[in-house]
Amino acid sequence: MAKACARHILVKTKEEAETIKRQLAGGADFASLAKKHSLCNSAKKGGDLGEFGPGKMLKAFDNVVFKKPVLTVHGPVKTKFGFHLIETIYRT
């Protein structure tokens, strides 16, 4: 079965997510921005969600982690929790 490791930054608004994405594109550190802005408990670990299989996350999240290119920041991705910026670290 496929497995992936990903990290994310969760914020309330699309605008906030886009602002953070621009900072990342400019070379800002993902983990630092996650610790500063993310509303998820994973913020303490720089947004790291660890390794998981398909179906463990919401569908919109899974679609990014298991289908989009790795080591690229995707989003904003809207879920019931807010807006995510998602980076897949690796996928098997």
PDB file of N, CA, C and O in Angstrom:
ATOM      1  N   MET A   1       0.836  -1.198   0.000  1.00  0.00           N
ATOM      2  CA  MET A   1       0.000   0.000   0.000  1.00  0.00           C
ATOM      3  C   MET A   1       0.875   1.254   0.000  1.00  0.00           C
ATOM      4  O   MET A   1       1.938   1.290   0.620  1.00  0.00           O
ATOM      5  N   ALA A   2       0.408   2.265  -0.700  1.00  0.00           N
ATOM      6  CA  ALA A   2       1.139   3.531  -0.778  1.00  0.00           C
ATOM      7  C   ALA A   2       1.212   4.194   0.587  1.00  0.00           C
ATOM      8  O   ALA A   2       0.295   4.089   1.401  1.00  0.00           O
ATOM      9  N   LYS A   3       2.306   4.868   0.813  1.00  0.00           N
ATOM     10  CA  LYS A   3       2.477   5.679   2.017  1.00  0.00           C
ATOM     11  C   LYS A   3       3.080   7.002   1.578  1.00  0.00           C
ATOM     12  O   LYS A   3       3.754   7.088   0.552  1.00  0.00           O
ATOM     13  N   ALA A   4       2.825   8.028   2.375  1.00  0.00           N
ATOM     14  CA  ALA A   4       3.420   9.332   2.084  1.00  0.00           C
ATOM     15  C   ALA A   4       3.740  10.039   3.387  1.00  0.00           C
ATOM     16  O   ALA A   4       3.163   9.747   4.434  1.00  0.00           O
ATOM     17  N   CYS A   5       4.659  10.963   3.298  1.00  0.00           N
ATOM     18  CA  CYS A   5       4.995  11.834   4.417  1.00  0.00           C
ATOM     19  C   CYS A   5       4.765  13.255   3.914  1.00  0.00           C
ATOM     20  O   CYS A   5       5.243  13.635   2.845  1.00  0.00           O
ATOM     21  N   ALA A   6       4.027  14.034   4.702  1.00  0.00           N
ATOM     22  CA  ALA A   6       3.719  15.397   4.268  1.00  0.00           C
ATOM     23  C   ALA A   6       3.761  16.356   5.446  1.00  0.00           C
ATOM     24  O   ALA A   6       3.726  15.961   6.611  1.00  0.00           O
ATOM     25  N   ARG A   7       3.836  17.626   5.094  1.00  0.00           N
ATOM     26  CA  ARG A   7       3.717  18.673   6.100  1.00  0.00           C
ATOM     27  C   ARG A   7       2.777  19.730   5.545  1.00  0.00           C
ATOM     28  O   ARG A   7       2.617  19.865   4.332  1.00  0.00           O
ATOM     29  N   HIS A   8       2.160  20.474   6.449  1.00  0.00           N
ATOM     30  CA  HIS A   8       1.202  21.476   5.984  1.00  0.00           C
ATOM     31  C   HIS A   8       1.155  22.667   6.931  1.00  0.00           C
ATOM     32  O   HIS A   8       1.630  22.622   8.066  1.00  0.00           O
ATOM     33  N   ILE A   9       0.559  23.735   6.405  1.00  0.00           N
ATOM     34  CA  ILE A   9       0.260  24.925   7.195  1.00  0.00           C
ATOM     35  C   ILE A   9      -1.237  25.160   7.031  1.00  0.00           C
ATOM     36  O   ILE A   9      -1.730  25.284   5.910  1.00  0.00           O
ATOM     37  N   LEU A  10      -1.951  25.221   8.135  1.00  0.00           N
ATOM     38  CA  LEU A  10      -3.404  25.414   8.125  1.00  0.00           C
ATOM     39  C   LEU A  10      -3.734  26.806   8.653  1.00  0.00           C
ATOM     40  O   LEU A  10      -3.334  27.177   9.756  1.00  0.00           O
ATOM     41  N   VAL A  11      -4.476  27.574   7.842  1.00  0.00           N
ATOM     42  CA  VAL A  11      -4.905  28.916   8.255  1.00  0.00           C
ATOM     43  C   VAL A  11      -6.396  29.089   7.959  1.00  0.00           C
ATOM     44  O   VAL A  11      -7.002  28.268   7.271  1.00  0.00           O
ATOM     45  N   LYS A  12      -6.974  30.164   8.486  1.00  0.00           N
ATOM     46  CA  LYS A  12      -8.415  30.382   8.349  1.00  0.00           C
ATOM     47  C   LYS A  12      -8.852  30.883   6.974  1.00  0.00           C
ATOM     48  O   LYS A  12      -9.924  30.516   6.493  1.00  0.00           O
ATOM     49  N   THR A  13      -8.025  31.723   6.337  1.00  0.00           N
ATOM     50  CA  THR A  13      -8.465  32.359   5.090  1.00  0.00           C
ATOM     51  C   THR A  13      -7.570  32.018   3.907  1.00  0.00           C
ATOM     52  O   THR A  13      -6.383  31.726   4.059  1.00  0.00           O
ATOM     53  N   LYS A  14      -8.173  32.064   2.730  1.00  0.00           N
ATOM     54  CA  LYS A  14      -7.432  31.828   1.489  1.00  0.00           C
ATOM     55  C   LYS A  14      -6.354  32.905   1.314  1.00  0.00           C
ATOM     56  O   LYS A  14      -5.246  32.619   0.860  1.00  0.00           O
ATOM     57  N   GLU A  15      -6.692  34.137   1.677  1.00  0.00           N
ATOM     58  CA  GLU A  15      -5.744  35.253   1.537  1.00  0.00           C
ATOM     59  C   GLU A  15      -4.494  35.016   2.385  1.00  0.00           C
ATOM     60  O   GLU A  15      -3.371  35.242   1.934  1.00  0.00           O
ATOM     61  N   GLU A  16      -4.707  34.558   3.613  1.00  0.00           N
ATOM     62  CA  GLU A  16      -3.562  34.287   4.500  1.00  0.00           C
ATOM     63  C   GLU A  16      -2.693  33.169   3.911  1.00  0.00           C
ATOM     64  O   GLU A  16      -1.465  33.250   3.925  1.00  0.00           O
ATOM     65  N   ALA A  17      -3.350  32.133   3.398  1.00  0.00           N
ATOM     66  CA  ALA A  17      -2.604  31.026   2.784  1.00  0.00           C
ATOM     67  C   ALA A  17      -1.790  31.513   1.591  1.00  0.00           C
ATOM     68  O   ALA A  17      -0.640  31.112   1.416  1.00  0.00           O
ATOM     69  N   GLU A  18      -2.383  32.375   0.773  1.00  0.00           N
ATOM     70  CA  GLU A  18      -1.668  32.882  -0.409  1.00  0.00           C
ATOM     71  C   GLU A  18      -0.491  33.767  -0.012  1.00  0.00           C
ATOM     72  O   GLU A  18       0.551  33.744  -0.667  1.00  0.00           O
ATOM     73  N   THR A  19      -0.652  34.548   1.057  1.00  0.00           N
ATOM     74  CA  THR A  19       0.446  35.389   1.556  1.00  0.00           C
ATOM     75  C   THR A  19       1.614  34.512   2.013  1.00  0.00           C
ATOM     76  O   THR A  19       2.769  34.791   1.690  1.00  0.00           O
ATOM     77  N   ILE A  20       1.310  33.457   2.762  1.00  0.00           N
ATOM     78  CA  ILE A  20       2.352  32.546   3.250  1.00  0.00           C
ATOM     79  C   ILE A  20       3.004  31.813   2.074  1.00  0.00           C
ATOM     80  O   ILE A  20       4.217  31.603   2.063  1.00  0.00           O
ATOM     81  N   LYS A  21       2.198  31.428   1.094  1.00  0.00           N
ATOM     82  CA  LYS A  21       2.750  30.741  -0.081  1.00  0.00           C
ATOM     83  C   LYS A  21       3.745  31.641  -0.821  1.00  0.00           C
ATOM     84  O   LYS A  21       4.775  31.172  -1.304  1.00  0.00           O
ATOM     85  N   ARG A  22       3.430  32.924  -0.903  1.00  0.00           N
ATOM     86  CA  ARG A  22       4.365  33.873  -1.544  1.00  0.00           C
ATOM     87  C   ARG A  22       5.664  33.964  -0.736  1.00  0.00           C
ATOM     88  O   ARG A  22       6.749  34.050  -1.310  1.00  0.00           O
ATOM     89  N   GLN A  23       5.549  33.945   0.597  1.00  0.00           N
ATOM     90  CA  GLN A  23       6.757  33.979   1.446  1.00  0.00           C
ATOM     91  C   GLN A  23       7.605  32.730   1.205  1.00  0.00           C
ATOM     92  O   GLN A  23       8.831  32.810   1.125  1.00  0.00           O
ATOM     93  N   LEU A  24       6.945  31.577   1.089  1.00  0.00           N
ATOM     94  CA  LEU A  24       7.668  30.324   0.816  1.00  0.00           C
ATOM     95  C   LEU A  24       8.362  30.394  -0.539  1.00  0.00           C
ATOM     96  O   LEU A  24       9.511  29.972  -0.673  1.00  0.00           O
ATOM     97  N   ALA A  25       7.666  30.926  -1.546  1.00  0.00           N
ATOM     98  CA  ALA A  25       8.241  31.052  -2.884  1.00  0.00           C
ATOM     99  C   ALA A  25       9.466  31.966  -2.860  1.00  0.00           C
ATOM    100  O   ALA A  25      10.385  31.820  -3.666  1.00  0.00           O
ATOM    101  N   GLY A  26       9.457  32.916  -1.915  1.00  0.00           N
ATOM    102  CA  GLY A  26      10.583  33.838  -1.773  1.00  0.00           C
ATOM    103  C   GLY A  26      11.725  33.281  -0.946  1.00  0.00           C
ATOM    104  O   GLY A  26      12.715  33.971  -0.701  1.00  0.00           O
ATOM    105  N   GLY A  27      11.591  32.022  -0.510  1.00  0.00           N
ATOM    106  CA  GLY A  27      12.680  31.373   0.205  1.00  0.00           C
ATOM    107  C   GLY A  27      12.491  31.239   1.709  1.00  0.00           C
ATOM    108  O   GLY A  27      13.403  30.793   2.406  1.00  0.00           O
ATOM    109  N   ALA A  28      11.321  31.618   2.221  1.00  0.00           N
ATOM    110  CA  ALA A  28      11.076  31.492   3.664  1.00  0.00           C
ATOM    111  C   ALA A  28      11.056  30.012   4.072  1.00  0.00           C
ATOM    112  O   ALA A  28      10.761  29.138   3.258  1.00  0.00           O
ATOM    113  N   ASP A  29      11.369  29.754   5.319  1.00  0.00           N
ATOM    114  CA  ASP A  29      11.434  28.378   5.836  1.00  0.00           C
ATOM    115  C   ASP A  29      10.033  27.856   6.185  1.00  0.00           C
ATOM    116  O   ASP A  29       9.300  28.477   6.955  1.00  0.00           O
ATOM    117  N   PHE A  30       9.682  26.711   5.607  1.00  0.00           N
ATOM    118  CA  PHE A  30       8.353  26.116   5.797  1.00  0.00           C
ATOM    119  C   PHE A  30       8.076  25.870   7.276  1.00  0.00           C
ATOM    120  O   PHE A  30       7.032  26.272   7.788  1.00  0.00           O
ATOM    121  N   ALA A  31       9.000  25.215   7.959  1.00  0.00           N
ATOM    122  CA  ALA A  31       8.788  24.855   9.367  1.00  0.00           C
ATOM    123  C   ALA A  31       8.590  26.097  10.238  1.00  0.00           C
ATOM    124  O   ALA A  31       7.739  26.099  11.128  1.00  0.00           O
ATOM    125  N   SER A  32       9.361  27.140   9.991  1.00  0.00           N
ATOM    126  CA  SER A  32       9.228  28.379  10.773  1.00  0.00           C
ATOM    127  C   SER A  32       7.858  29.009  10.569  1.00  0.00           C
ATOM    128  O   SER A  32       7.223  29.456  11.525  1.00  0.00           O
ATOM    129  N   LEU A  33       7.403  29.043   9.309  1.00  0.00           N
ATOM    130  CA  LEU A  33       6.089  29.628   9.024  1.00  0.00           C
ATOM    131  C   LEU A  33       4.972  28.764   9.597  1.00  0.00           C
ATOM    132  O   LEU A  33       3.957  29.287  10.057  1.00  0.00           O
ATOM    133  N   ALA A  34       5.152  27.456   9.573  1.00  0.00           N
ATOM    134  CA  ALA A  34       4.143  26.557  10.160  1.00  0.00           C
ATOM    135  C   ALA A  34       4.029  26.814  11.661  1.00  0.00           C
ATOM    136  O   ALA A  34       2.925  26.918  12.195  1.00  0.00           O
ATOM    137  N   LYS A  35       5.172  26.916  12.338  1.00  0.00           N
ATOM    138  CA  LYS A  35       5.166  27.159  13.790  1.00  0.00           C
ATOM    139  C   LYS A  35       4.493  28.486  14.116  1.00  0.00           C
ATOM    140  O   LYS A  35       3.805  28.604  15.130  1.00  0.00           O
ATOM    141  N   LYS A  36       4.689  29.481  13.262  1.00  0.00           N
ATOM    142  CA  LYS A  36       4.178  30.821  13.513  1.00  0.00           C
ATOM    143  C   LYS A  36       2.689  30.960  13.179  1.00  0.00           C
ATOM    144  O   LYS A  36       1.956  31.640  13.898  1.00  0.00           O
ATOM    145  N   HIS A  37       2.234  30.317  12.087  1.00  0.00           N
ATOM    146  CA  HIS A  37       0.894  30.584  11.564  1.00  0.00           C
ATOM    147  C   HIS A  37      -0.100  29.431  11.628  1.00  0.00           C
ATOM    148  O   HIS A  37      -1.305  29.670  11.700  1.00  0.00           O
ATOM    149  N   SER A  38       0.372  28.187  11.603  1.00  0.00           N
ATOM    150  CA  SER A  38      -0.558  27.065  11.441  1.00  0.00           C
ATOM    151  C   SER A  38      -1.459  26.865  12.653  1.00  0.00           C
ATOM    152  O   SER A  38      -1.013  26.966  13.796  1.00  0.00           O
ATOM    153  N   LEU A  39      -2.736  26.582  12.389  1.00  0.00           N
ATOM    154  CA  LEU A  39      -3.726  26.344  13.444  1.00  0.00           C
ATOM    155  C   LEU A  39      -3.767  24.872  13.861  1.00  0.00           C
ATOM    156  O   LEU A  39      -4.470  24.512  14.805  1.00  0.00           O
ATOM    157  N   CYS A  40      -3.017  24.026  13.160  1.00  0.00           N
ATOM    158  CA  CYS A  40      -3.020  22.587  13.441  1.00  0.00           C
ATOM    159  C   CYS A  40      -2.040  22.268  14.574  1.00  0.00           C
ATOM    160  O   CYS A  40      -1.059  22.981  14.782  1.00  0.00           O
ATOM    161  N   ASN A  41      -2.324  21.183  15.301  1.00  0.00           N
ATOM    162  CA  ASN A  41      -1.400  20.729  16.355  1.00  0.00           C
ATOM    163  C   ASN A  41      -0.020  20.409  15.801  1.00  0.00           C
ATOM    164  O   ASN A  41       0.972  20.453  16.529  1.00  0.00           O
ATOM    165  N   SER A  42       0.046  20.086  14.510  1.00  0.00           N
ATOM    166  CA  SER A  42       1.332  19.757  13.878  1.00  0.00           C
ATOM    167  C   SER A  42       2.250  20.978  13.797  1.00  0.00           C
ATOM    168  O   SER A  42       3.429  20.839  13.471  1.00  0.00           O
ATOM    169  N   ALA A  43       1.734  22.159  14.086  1.00  0.00           N
ATOM    170  CA  ALA A  43       2.552  23.382  14.015  1.00  0.00           C
ATOM    171  C   ALA A  43       3.805  23.257  14.880  1.00  0.00           C
ATOM    172  O   ALA A  43       4.876  23.735  14.507  1.00  0.00           O
ATOM    173  N   LYS A  44       3.662  22.611  16.035  1.00  0.00           N
ATOM    174  CA  LYS A  44       4.803  22.446  16.955  1.00  0.00           C
ATOM    175  C   LYS A  44       5.957  21.706  16.288  1.00  0.00           C
ATOM    176  O   LYS A  44       7.122  21.911  16.629  1.00  0.00           O
ATOM    177  N   LYS A  45       5.612  20.830  15.319  1.00  0.00           N
ATOM    178  CA  LYS A  45       6.632  20.045  14.606  1.00  0.00           C
ATOM    179  C   LYS A  45       6.908  20.634  13.223  1.00  0.00           C
ATOM    180  O   LYS A  45       7.337  19.922  12.315  1.00  0.00           O
ATOM    181  N   GLY A  46       6.664  21.916  13.070  1.00  0.00           N
ATOM    182  CA  GLY A  46       6.918  22.567  11.794  1.00  0.00           C
ATOM    183  C   GLY A  46       5.948  22.136  10.715  1.00  0.00           C
ATOM    184  O   GLY A  46       6.258  22.214   9.527  1.00  0.00           O
ATOM    185  N   GLY A  47       4.759  21.676  11.129  1.00  0.00           N
ATOM    186  CA  GLY A  47       3.741  21.258  10.178  1.00  0.00           C
ATOM    187  C   GLY A  47       3.834  19.810   9.762  1.00  0.00           C
ATOM    188  O   GLY A  47       3.028  19.339   8.960  1.00  0.00           O
ATOM    189  N   ASP A  48       4.822  19.088  10.304  1.00  0.00           N
ATOM    190  CA  ASP A  48       5.062  17.689   9.918  1.00  0.00           C
ATOM    191  C   ASP A  48       3.923  16.778  10.382  1.00  0.00           C
ATOM    192  O   ASP A  48       3.599  16.725  11.569  1.00  0.00           O
ATOM    193  N   LEU A  49       3.330  16.071   9.436  1.00  0.00           N
ATOM    194  CA  LEU A  49       2.235  15.140   9.746  1.00  0.00           C
ATOM    195  C   LEU A  49       2.715  13.697   9.824  1.00  0.00           C
ATOM    196  O   LEU A  49       1.928  12.797  10.115  1.00  0.00           O
ATOM    197  N   GLY A  50       3.997  13.471   9.567  1.00  0.00           N
ATOM    198  CA  GLY A  50       4.520  12.108   9.592  1.00  0.00           C
ATOM    199  C   GLY A  50       4.066  11.309   8.391  1.00  0.00           C
ATOM    200  O   GLY A  50       3.620  11.862   7.386  1.00  0.00           O
ATOM    201  N   GLU A  51       4.188   9.986   8.513  1.00  0.00           N
ATOM    202  CA  GLU A  51       3.841   9.087   7.408  1.00  0.00           C
ATOM    203  C   GLU A  51       2.429   8.554   7.585  1.00  0.00           C
ATOM    204  O   GLU A  51       2.022   8.213   8.696  1.00  0.00           O
ATOM    205  N   PHE A  52       1.683   8.483   6.488  1.00  0.00           N
ATOM    206  CA  PHE A  52       0.316   7.964   6.531  1.00  0.00           C
ATOM    207  C   PHE A  52      -0.065   7.388   5.176  1.00  0.00           C
ATOM    208  O   PHE A  52       0.582   7.660   4.165  1.00  0.00           O
ATOM    209  N   GLY A  53      -1.122   6.591   5.172  1.00  0.00           N
ATOM    210  CA  GLY A  53      -1.617   5.981   3.945  1.00  0.00           C
ATOM    211  C   GLY A  53      -2.838   6.706   3.413  1.00  0.00           C
ATOM    212  O   GLY A  53      -3.384   7.581   4.085  1.00  0.00           O
ATOM    213  N   PRO A  54      -3.275   6.347   2.201  1.00  0.00           N
ATOM    214  CA  PRO A  54      -4.462   6.970   1.625  1.00  0.00           C
ATOM    215  C   PRO A  54      -5.682   6.730   2.517  1.00  0.00           C
ATOM    216  O   PRO A  54      -5.814   5.676   3.139  1.00  0.00           O
ATOM    217  N   GLY A  55      -6.567   7.721   2.567  1.00  0.00           N
ATOM    218  CA  GLY A  55      -7.796   7.575   3.330  1.00  0.00           C
ATOM    219  C   GLY A  55      -7.707   8.030   4.775  1.00  0.00           C
ATOM    220  O   GLY A  55      -8.719   8.081   5.473  1.00  0.00           O
ATOM    221  N   LYS A  56      -6.503   8.363   5.233  1.00  0.00           N
ATOM    222  CA  LYS A  56      -6.335   8.824   6.624  1.00  0.00           C
ATOM    223  C   LYS A  56      -6.662  10.310   6.749  1.00  0.00           C
ATOM    224  O   LYS A  56      -7.039  10.781   7.821  1.00  0.00           O
ATOM    225  N   MET A  57      -6.516  11.036   5.658  1.00  0.00           N
ATOM    226  CA  MET A  57      -6.780  12.475   5.648  1.00  0.00           C
ATOM    227  C   MET A  57      -8.048  12.733   4.830  1.00  0.00           C
ATOM    228  O   MET A  57      -8.589  11.822   4.204  1.00  0.00           O
ATOM    229  N   LEU A  58      -8.507  13.972   4.845  1.00  0.00           N
ATOM    230  CA  LEU A  58      -9.661  14.343   4.029  1.00  0.00           C
ATOM    231  C   LEU A  58      -9.331  14.164   2.548  1.00  0.00           C
ATOM    232  O   LEU A  58      -8.172  14.251   2.143  1.00  0.00           O
ATOM    233  N   LYS A  59     -10.355  13.916   1.759  1.00  0.00           N
ATOM    234  CA  LYS A  59     -10.160  13.625   0.332  1.00  0.00           C
ATOM    235  C   LYS A  59      -9.366  14.713  -0.393  1.00  0.00           C
ATOM    236  O   LYS A  59      -8.456  14.401  -1.162  1.00  0.00           O
ATOM    237  N   ALA A  60      -9.695  15.971  -0.162  1.00  0.00           N
ATOM    238  CA  ALA A  60      -8.993  17.071  -0.840  1.00  0.00           C
ATOM    239  C   ALA A  60      -7.501  17.054  -0.496  1.00  0.00           C
ATOM    240  O   ALA A  60      -6.652  17.385  -1.323  1.00  0.00           O
ATOM    241  N   PHE A  61      -7.206  16.661   0.743  1.00  0.00           N
ATOM    242  CA  PHE A  61      -5.824  16.582   1.225  1.00  0.00           C
ATOM    243  C   PHE A  61      -5.118  15.404   0.561  1.00  0.00           C
ATOM    244  O   PHE A  61      -4.009  15.541   0.046  1.00  0.00           O
ATOM    245  N   ASP A  62      -5.777  14.240   0.581  1.00  0.00           N
ATOM    246  CA  ASP A  62      -5.232  13.029  -0.060  1.00  0.00           C
ATOM    247  C   ASP A  62      -4.932  13.253  -1.534  1.00  0.00           C
ATOM    248  O   ASP A  62      -3.916  12.781  -2.044  1.00  0.00           O
ATOM    249  N   ASN A  63      -5.820  13.977  -2.221  1.00  0.00           N
ATOM    250  CA  ASN A  63      -5.626  14.214  -3.657  1.00  0.00           C
ATOM    251  C   ASN A  63      -4.310  14.923  -3.930  1.00  0.00           C
ATOM    252  O   ASN A  63      -3.652  14.645  -4.931  1.00  0.00           O
ATOM    253  N   VAL A  64      -3.928  15.823  -3.062  1.00  0.00           N
ATOM    254  CA  VAL A  64      -2.654  16.519  -3.215  1.00  0.00           C
ATOM    255  C   VAL A  64      -1.499  15.586  -2.871  1.00  0.00           C
ATOM    256  O   VAL A  64      -0.552  15.437  -3.644  1.00  0.00           O
ATOM    257  N   VAL A  65      -1.592  14.959  -1.698  1.00  0.00           N
ATOM    258  CA  VAL A  65      -0.472  14.158  -1.195  1.00  0.00           C
ATOM    259  C   VAL A  65      -0.164  12.951  -2.090  1.00  0.00           C
ATOM    260  O   VAL A  65       1.001  12.604  -2.287  1.00  0.00           O
ATOM    261  N   PHE A  66      -1.203  12.316  -2.626  1.00  0.00           N
ATOM    262  CA  PHE A  66      -0.974  11.093  -3.389  1.00  0.00           C
ATOM    263  C   PHE A  66      -0.998  11.265  -4.908  1.00  0.00           C
ATOM    264  O   PHE A  66      -0.736  10.310  -5.639  1.00  0.00           O
ATOM    265  N   LYS A  67      -1.312  12.477  -5.394  1.00  0.00           N
ATOM    266  CA  LYS A  67      -1.400  12.660  -6.842  1.00  0.00           C
ATOM    267  C   LYS A  67      -0.529  13.783  -7.399  1.00  0.00           C
ATOM    268  O   LYS A  67      -0.152  13.736  -8.570  1.00  0.00           O
ATOM    269  N   LYS A  68      -0.206  14.773  -6.604  1.00  0.00           N
ATOM    270  CA  LYS A  68       0.550  15.936  -7.096  1.00  0.00           C
ATOM    271  C   LYS A  68       2.054  15.726  -6.889  1.00  0.00           C
ATOM    272  O   LYS A  68       2.463  14.870  -6.104  1.00  0.00           O
ATOM    273  N   PRO A  69       2.871  16.512  -7.596  1.00  0.00           N
ATOM    274  CA  PRO A  69       4.336  16.364  -7.473  1.00  0.00           C
ATOM    275  C   PRO A  69       4.827  16.550  -6.027  1.00  0.00           C
ATOM    276  O   PRO A  69       4.299  17.376  -5.284  1.00  0.00           O
ATOM    277  N   VAL A  70       5.840  15.770  -5.647  1.00  0.00           N
ATOM    278  CA  VAL A  70       6.415  15.884  -4.310  1.00  0.00           C
ATOM    279  C   VAL A  70       7.379  17.075  -4.248  1.00  0.00           C
ATOM    280  O   VAL A  70       7.833  17.583  -5.273  1.00  0.00           O
ATOM    281  N   LEU A  71       7.676  17.499  -3.024  1.00  0.00           N
ATOM    282  CA  LEU A  71       8.594  18.607  -2.743  1.00  0.00           C
ATOM    283  C   LEU A  71       8.182  19.907  -3.430  1.00  0.00           C
ATOM    284  O   LEU A  71       9.025  20.727  -3.794  1.00  0.00           O
ATOM    285  N   THR A  72       6.876  20.079  -3.598  1.00  0.00           N
ATOM    286  CA  THR A  72       6.290  21.307  -4.145  1.00  0.00           C
ATOM    287  C   THR A  72       5.177  21.715  -3.192  1.00  0.00           C
ATOM    288  O   THR A  72       4.414  20.865  -2.735  1.00  0.00           O
ATOM    289  N   VAL A  73       5.076  22.990  -2.890  1.00  0.00           N
ATOM    290  CA  VAL A  73       4.007  23.459  -2.007  1.00  0.00           C
ATOM    291  C   VAL A  73       2.742  23.674  -2.837  1.00  0.00           C
ATOM    292  O   VAL A  73       2.730  24.477  -3.771  1.00  0.00           O
ATOM    293  N   HIS A  74       1.687  22.953  -2.491  1.00  0.00           N
ATOM    294  CA  HIS A  74       0.409  23.047  -3.197  1.00  0.00           C
ATOM    295  C   HIS A  74      -0.615  23.752  -2.324  1.00  0.00           C
ATOM    296  O   HIS A  74      -0.571  23.674  -1.096  1.00  0.00           O
ATOM    297  N   GLY A  75      -1.530  24.434  -2.978  1.00  0.00           N
ATOM    298  CA  GLY A  75      -2.606  25.082  -2.247  1.00  0.00           C
ATOM    299  C   GLY A  75      -2.724  26.533  -2.623  1.00  0.00           C
ATOM    300  O   GLY A  75      -2.005  27.018  -3.496  1.00  0.00           O
ATOM    301  N   PRO A  76      -3.630  27.229  -1.966  1.00  0.00           N
ATOM    302  CA  PRO A  76      -4.457  26.807  -0.838  1.00  0.00           C
ATOM    303  C   PRO A  76      -5.460  25.709  -1.211  1.00  0.00           C
ATOM    304  O   PRO A  76      -6.122  25.776  -2.247  1.00  0.00           O
ATOM    305  N   VAL A  77      -5.554  24.701  -0.341  1.00  0.00           N
ATOM    306  CA  VAL A  77      -6.512  23.611  -0.484  1.00  0.00           C
ATOM    307  C   VAL A  77      -7.552  23.783   0.620  1.00  0.00           C
ATOM    308  O   VAL A  77      -7.215  23.792   1.805  1.00  0.00           O
ATOM    309  N   LYS A  78      -8.818  23.918   0.223  1.00  0.00           N
ATOM    310  CA  LYS A  78      -9.883  24.173   1.205  1.00  0.00           C
ATOM    311  C   LYS A  78     -10.435  22.862   1.754  1.00  0.00           C
ATOM    312  O   LYS A  78     -10.749  21.940   1.000  1.00  0.00           O
ATOM    313  N   THR A  79     -10.548  22.795   3.078  1.00  0.00           N
ATOM    314  CA  THR A  79     -11.236  21.681   3.751  1.00  0.00           C
ATOM    315  C   THR A  79     -12.147  22.298   4.807  1.00  0.00           C
ATOM    316  O   THR A  79     -12.213  23.519   4.954  1.00  0.00           O
ATOM    317  N   LYS A  80     -12.840  21.441   5.534  1.00  0.00           N
ATOM    318  CA  LYS A  80     -13.720  21.950   6.605  1.00  0.00           C
ATOM    319  C   LYS A  80     -12.934  22.627   7.726  1.00  0.00           C
ATOM    320  O   LYS A  80     -13.513  23.342   8.544  1.00  0.00           O
ATOM    321  N   PHE A  81     -11.626  22.405   7.768  1.00  0.00           N
ATOM    322  CA  PHE A  81     -10.787  22.990   8.817  1.00  0.00           C
ATOM    323  C   PHE A  81     -10.259  24.372   8.452  1.00  0.00           C
ATOM    324  O   PHE A  81      -9.882  25.146   9.332  1.00  0.00           O
ATOM    325  N   GLY A  82     -10.231  24.683   7.162  1.00  0.00           N
ATOM    326  CA  GLY A  82      -9.676  25.955   6.700  1.00  0.00           C
ATOM    327  C   GLY A  82      -8.933  25.755   5.396  1.00  0.00           C
ATOM    328  O   GLY A  82      -9.320  24.934   4.564  1.00  0.00           O
ATOM    329  N   PHE A  83      -7.853  26.520   5.223  1.00  0.00           N
ATOM    330  CA  PHE A  83      -7.066  26.458   3.994  1.00  0.00           C
ATOM    331  C   PHE A  83      -5.667  25.930   4.314  1.00  0.00           C
ATOM    332  O   PHE A  83      -4.995  26.409   5.228  1.00  0.00           O
ATOM    333  N   HIS A  84      -5.250  24.931   3.537  1.00  0.00           N
ATOM    334  CA  HIS A  84      -3.966  24.276   3.761  1.00  0.00           C
ATOM    335  C   HIS A  84      -2.983  24.610   2.648  1.00  0.00           C
ATOM    336  O   HIS A  84      -3.353  24.742   1.482  1.00  0.00           O
ATOM    337  N   LEU A  85      -1.727  24.742   3.038  1.00  0.00           N
ATOM    338  CA  LEU A  85      -0.610  24.671   2.098  1.00  0.00           C
ATOM    339  C   LEU A  85       0.036  23.337   2.409  1.00  0.00           C
ATOM    340  O   LEU A  85       0.396  23.070   3.556  1.00  0.00           O
ATOM    341  N   ILE A  86       0.184  22.500   1.402  1.00  0.00           N
ATOM    342  CA  ILE A  86       0.616  21.125   1.620  1.00  0.00           C
ATOM    343  C   ILE A  86       1.871  20.837   0.809  1.00  0.00           C
ATOM    344  O   ILE A  86       1.947  21.161  -0.376  1.00  0.00           O
ATOM    345  N   GLU A  87       2.853  20.223   1.462  1.00  0.00           N
ATOM    346  CA  GLU A  87       4.058  19.774   0.774  1.00  0.00           C
ATOM    347  C   GLU A  87       4.265  18.311   1.091  1.00  0.00           C
ATOM    348  O   GLU A  87       4.403  17.936   2.255  1.00  0.00           O
ATOM    349  N   THR A  88       4.286  17.477   0.056  1.00  0.00           N
ATOM    350  CA  THR A  88       4.574  16.056   0.226  1.00  0.00           C
ATOM    351  C   THR A  88       6.089  15.895   0.217  1.00  0.00           C
ATOM    352  O   THR A  88       6.759  16.311  -0.728  1.00  0.00           O
ATOM    353  N   ILE A  89       6.621  15.291   1.269  1.00  0.00           N
ATOM    354  CA  ILE A  89       8.062  15.091   1.392  1.00  0.00           C
ATOM    355  C   ILE A  89       8.512  13.883   0.573  1.00  0.00           C
ATOM    356  O   ILE A  89       9.493  13.953  -0.167  1.00  0.00           O
ATOM    357  N   TYR A  90       7.784  12.779   0.714  1.00  0.00           N
ATOM    358  CA  TYR A  90       8.041  11.594  -0.104  1.00  0.00           C
ATOM    359  C   TYR A  90       6.787  10.765  -0.211  1.00  0.00           C
ATOM    360  O   TYR A  90       5.840  10.924   0.560  1.00  0.00           O
ATOM    361  N   ARG A  91       6.798   9.871  -1.188  1.00  0.00           N
ATOM    362  CA  ARG A  91       5.666   8.982  -1.413  1.00  0.00           C
ATOM    363  C   ARG A  91       6.209   7.664  -1.915  1.00  0.00           C
ATOM    364  O   ARG A  91       7.116   7.641  -2.747  1.00  0.00           O
ATOM    365  N   THR A  92       5.655   6.543  -1.411  1.00  0.00           N
ATOM    366  CA  THR A  92       6.140   5.234  -1.848  1.00  0.00           C
ATOM    367  C   THR A  92       5.102   4.572  -2.732  1.00  0.00           C
ATOM    368  O   THR A  92       5.316   3.457  -3.208  1.00  0.00           O
TER     369      THR A  92
END
